[in-house]
Structure formats: C-alpha cells, structure tokens
Amino acid sequence: MFDNLRVVRLEFDIKNVSRSGDQVTVDFVSTYGALPSEFKLQTTTMLPGNWAIDPSAVITQTAEGFRATTTATESVKYFRIVR
C-alpha cells in the first residue's frame, strides 16, 4: 500500500520481463525517445534494497523500443531501469 504517492513524469514503460535459464531480458519503451546508452539496468536481491547499476547489462534498441539483457544466477533478483 502506498500513501501520498505521486507520479510526476513517466519516461518509460516496462513491456515484458522474461528469464530463460540465467539470462534475463527487460523490454521497455520510452515516451520521450532516447538512445540505449542513456539507460541503465539496476538490480537488488531484496526490497527495500540497495540498488546498484548492473555492469554486465547490455541495453539495445529494438523495433518496439529497448531491451536490457543480463544474467541472474540468484533465485530472487529485482530489476529496474533508470535514466
């Protein structure tokens, strides 16, 4: 439950998160247009957690938007995109 929450500006929308083995992909679109290098994938293993940029993540442009690809060997891992 959230109290007193306000979204000021939503710059992108997560469309899909999938995992195959230990490879994870996060598909997202940006409403303002951008380059792949402007985004970073952050991860944490617990919530609330200390988010850190995933240095092994690769973000590419797709026909629909963008895709972040990384590996995850942990049984639980949380992801978020930042700009």
Secondary structure, DSSP 8 states (H G I E B T S, - for coil): --SS-------EEEEEEEEETTEEEEEEEETT---GGG-EEEEESSSS---EE-TT-EEEE-SSSEEEEEE--SSS-EEEEE-
